[in-house]
Amino acid sequence: MTGSELRPQLLDRFGLSVEVKTPDDLPSRIEVVRRRDEFESDTAAFITKWAKEETKLRKKITSARDRLPSLTVPDAALERAAKLCMTLGTDGLRGARFRIRDKLRRLSC
């Protein structure tokens, strides 16, 4: 465990975690470096350049969030989530609850 990682007993308290890693294909690496350089060179122009794309993404997220309360998870999905957590030996019910929330979020998108 490095100094920037959470202990496992704390990490399981989060419903979402993201692993950020360096792209492992050349075109993606080049694009990341290019965009970062554009941002550092002229932040205002970079923001303007990506504003339309960001607005589209924001609308998509908002729409999905609005649909979320009306969705239900089928019993079969609940059973799969519970079985997976039991197989993995997770302690408590938090894992199954987060799997269900994740399923709902994906359905809303």
The 8 nearest C-alpha neighbors of each residue, nearest first, counted from 0:
[[1, 4, 2, 6, 3, 5, 7, 10],
 [2, 0, 3, 4, 5, 6, 7, 10],
 [1, 3, 4, 0, 5, 6, 7, 10],
 [2, 4, 1, 5, 0, 6, 10, 18],
 [5, 3, 1, 2, 0, 6, 10, 7],
 [6, 4, 10, 9, 7, 3, 0, 8],
 [5, 7, 9, 8, 10, 4, 0, 11],
 [8, 6, 10, 9, 11, 5, 4, 12],
 [9, 7, 6, 10, 11, 12, 5, 90],
 [10, 8, 7, 6, 11, 12, 5, 13],
 [9, 11, 7, 12, 8, 5, 13, 6],
 [12, 10, 13, 9, 8, 7, 14, 94],
 [11, 13, 10, 9, 14, 8, 93, 94],
 [14, 12, 11, 15, 10, 16, 9, 97],
 [15, 13, 97, 12, 16, 11, 94, 98],
 [16, 14, 13, 17, 97, 101, 12, 11],
 [15, 17, 18, 13, 14, 10, 11, 19],
 [18, 16, 19, 15, 20, 14, 13, 10],
 [17, 19, 20, 16, 21, 15, 4, 22],
 [20, 18, 17, 21, 22, 16, 23, 4],
 [21, 19, 22, 18, 23, 17, 28, 24],
 [20, 22, 23, 19, 28, 24, 27, 31],
 [23, 21, 28, 24, 27, 20, 25, 31],
 [22, 24, 21, 25, 28, 27, 20, 26],
 [25, 23, 27, 22, 26, 28, 29, 21],
 [24, 26, 28, 27, 29, 23, 22, 30],
 [27, 25, 29, 28, 24, 30, 31, 22],
 [28, 26, 30, 29, 25, 24, 22, 31],
 [29, 27, 25, 31, 30, 26, 22, 32],
 [28, 30, 26, 32, 27, 31, 33, 25],
 [29, 31, 33, 27, 32, 28, 34, 26],
 [32, 30, 28, 34, 33, 29, 35, 27],
 [31, 33, 35, 29, 30, 34, 36, 28],
 [34, 32, 30, 36, 31, 35, 29, 37],
 [35, 33, 37, 31, 36, 32, 30, 38],
 [34, 36, 38, 32, 37, 33, 31, 39],
 [35, 37, 33, 39, 34, 38, 40, 32],
 [38, 36, 34, 40, 35, 39, 41, 33],
 [39, 37, 42, 35, 45, 36, 40, 41],
 [38, 40, 36, 37, 41, 42, 35, 34],
 [41, 39, 37, 38, 36, 42, 35, 45],
 [42, 40, 44, 38, 43, 39, 37, 45],
 [41, 43, 38, 45, 44, 39, 46, 40],
 [42, 44, 46, 45, 41, 47, 38, 48],
 [45, 43, 47, 46, 41, 42, 48, 38],
 [46, 44, 48, 42, 38, 47, 43, 41],
 [47, 45, 43, 49, 44, 48, 50, 42],
 [46, 48, 44, 50, 45, 49, 43, 51],
 [47, 49, 45, 46, 50, 44, 51, 52],
 [48, 50, 46, 52, 47, 51, 53, 45],
 [51, 49, 53, 47, 52, 48, 46, 54],
 [52, 50, 54, 53, 49, 55, 48, 47],
 [53, 51, 55, 49, 54, 50, 56, 48],
 [52, 54, 50, 56, 51, 55, 57, 49],
 [53, 55, 57, 51, 56, 52, 50, 58],
 [56, 54, 52, 58, 53, 57, 59, 51],
 [55, 57, 59, 53, 54, 58, 60, 52],
 [56, 58, 54, 60, 59, 55, 53, 61],
 [59, 57, 61, 55, 56, 60, 62, 54],
 [58, 60, 56, 62, 57, 61, 63, 55],
 [61, 59, 63, 57, 62, 58, 64, 56],
 [62, 60, 64, 58, 63, 59, 57, 65],
 [61, 63, 65, 59, 64, 60, 58, 66],
 [64, 62, 107, 108, 60, 66, 65, 61],
 [63, 65, 61, 67, 62, 66, 60, 107],
 [64, 66, 62, 63, 67, 61, 68, 107],
 [67, 65, 63, 64, 107, 69, 68, 62],
 [66, 68, 64, 107, 69, 70, 65, 63],
 [69, 67, 70, 66, 65, 64, 71, 103],
 [70, 68, 67, 66, 71, 65, 107, 103],
 [71, 69, 67, 68, 103, 72, 66, 107],
 [72, 70, 73, 69, 103, 68, 67, 106],
 [71, 73, 76, 74, 103, 70, 77, 99],
 [72, 74, 75, 76, 71, 77, 78, 70],
 [73, 75, 77, 76, 78, 72, 79, 71],
 [76, 74, 78, 73, 77, 79, 72, 80],
 [75, 77, 79, 78, 74, 73, 80, 72],
 [78, 76, 74, 80, 75, 79, 81, 73],
 [77, 79, 75, 81, 76, 80, 82, 74],
 [80, 78, 76, 82, 81, 77, 83, 75],
 [81, 79, 83, 77, 95, 78, 82, 76],
 [80, 82, 78, 84, 95, 83, 79, 85],
 [83, 81, 85, 79, 84, 80, 86, 78],
 [84, 82, 86, 80, 85, 81, 79, 87],
 [83, 85, 87, 81, 89, 86, 82, 88],
 [84, 86, 88, 82, 87, 83, 81, 89],
 [87, 85, 83, 88, 84, 82, 89, 81],
 [88, 86, 84, 85, 89, 83, 82, 90],
 [89, 87, 85, 86, 84, 90, 83, 91],
 [90, 88, 84, 87, 85, 91, 94, 92],
 [89, 91, 88, 92, 93, 94, 84, 85],
 [92, 90, 93, 89, 94, 95, 84, 88],
 [91, 93, 94, 95, 96, 90, 89, 84],
 [92, 94, 96, 95, 91, 97, 12, 11],
 [93, 95, 97, 96, 92, 98, 84, 89],
 [96, 94, 98, 80, 81, 97, 93, 92],
 [97, 95, 93, 99, 98, 94, 100, 92],
 [96, 98, 100, 94, 99, 14, 95, 101],
 [99, 97, 95, 101, 96, 100, 102, 80],
 [100, 98, 102, 96, 101, 97, 95, 103],
 [101, 99, 97, 103, 102, 98, 104, 96],
 [100, 102, 98, 104, 99, 103, 97, 105],
 [103, 101, 99, 105, 100, 104, 98, 106],
 [104, 102, 106, 100, 101, 105, 107, 99],
 [103, 105, 101, 107, 106, 102, 100, 67],
 [104, 106, 102, 108, 107, 103, 101, 63],
 [107, 105, 103, 108, 104, 102, 70, 67],
 [106, 108, 63, 104, 105, 67, 66, 103],
 [107, 63, 105, 106, 104, 60, 59, 62]]
